[in-house]
């Protein structure tokens, strides 16, 4: 039995090439990784690519690049190109996630405890 031809809606290399304009990386100098958070500044415009409009709709509250990739069904490399374009157009904010808190120096903790005990 013959398989039906792959549709344009699949994540075919040709479709991904068209979405990114043949680029393999973002057009901005900002490094985007899987945990970079993206927040839309506004709503989608009619002239935008459907994928960019979908990202803006998704990012009304912060989402990571990995989450956008999963929800959009696109590879991370494609999402970074699209988010980079949205950054260049000033349509999104991006920021790294809040770093984990680091423990203070043990000597400092002991000094504080010692000072409190002397009160």
C-alpha positions in Angstrom: 0.0 0.0 0.0 1.3 3.4 -0.9 2.0 6.0 1.9 0.4 9.4 1.4 2.9 12.1 0.6 4.1 14.1 3.6 2.0 17.2 4.0 3.3 20.8 4.3 2.0 20.9 7.9 4.6 18.2 9.0 7.9 19.4 10.4 9.5 18.8 7.0 12.9 20.3 6.4 11.4 22.4 3.6 8.8 23.9 5.9 11.3 24.7 8.6 13.6 26.3 6.0 10.8 28.6 4.9 9.8 29.5 8.5 13.4 30.5 9.3 14.3 32.1 6.0 17.1 29.5 5.7 18.8 30.8 8.9 20.2 28.4 11.5 20.5 30.9 14.3 18.9 34.0 15.8 19.5 37.4 14.2 20.3 38.9 17.6 23.5 38.8 19.7 21.6 37.6 22.8 22.2 34.0 23.6 19.0 32.0 23.9 19.1 28.7 25.6 16.4 26.2 26.7 15.6 28.0 29.9 15.6 31.6 28.6 12.2 33.1 29.5 10.2 34.9 26.8 7.3 37.4 27.5 5.3 39.1 24.7 5.1 42.9 24.8 1.9 43.0 22.8 -0.4 41.1 20.6 0.2 39.5 17.2 -0.2 41.6 14.0 -1.9 40.3 10.8 1.3 40.6 8.8 3.3 38.3 11.0 4.2 34.7 10.3 1.7 32.3 11.9 4.4 30.8 14.0 5.5 34.2 15.3 1.9 35.1 16.1 1.5 31.8 17.9 4.6 32.6 20.0 3.2 36.0 21.0 -0.1 34.4 22.0 1.6 31.8 24.1 3.9 34.2 25.8 1.4 36.5 27.4 2.9 35.1 30.6 6.6 33.9 30.8 7.5 30.7 29.0 10.9 29.1 28.4 12.2 28.5 25.0 11.9 24.8 25.6 8.2 25.2 26.5 7.5 27.3 23.4 9.2 24.6 21.3 7.0 21.9 22.9 3.8 23.8 22.6 4.5 25.0 19.0 5.7 21.5 17.9 8.8 23.1 16.4 12.5 22.3 17.0 14.3 24.5 19.5 16.6 25.8 16.7 13.6 27.1 14.8 12.1 28.7 17.9 15.4 30.5 18.7 15.4 32.0 15.2 11.7 33.1 15.6 12.2 34.5 19.1 15.4 36.3 17.8 13.3 38.0 15.1 10.7 39.0 17.6 13.4 40.4 19.8 14.8 42.4 16.9 11.3 43.8 16.2 10.9 44.6 19.9 7.8 42.4 20.2 9.1 40.3 23.2 11.2 40.6 26.3 13.7 37.8 27.1 15.6 37.1 30.3 17.5 34.3 31.8 15.7 32.5 34.6 16.3 33.6 38.2 19.5 31.9 39.4 19.3 29.6 42.3 20.2 31.2 45.6 23.7 30.5 46.8 24.3 29.6 50.4 26.2 32.2 52.4 29.7 31.5 53.8 29.6 29.1 56.7 31.9 31.4 58.8 29.4 34.2 58.4 26.5 32.0 59.6 28.5 30.9 62.6 29.4 34.6 63.4 25.8 35.6 63.2 24.7 32.7 65.5 27.5 33.5 67.9 26.4 37.2 68.0 22.7 36.3 68.5 23.7 34.0 71.4 25.6 36.8 73.1 22.5 39.1 73.1 
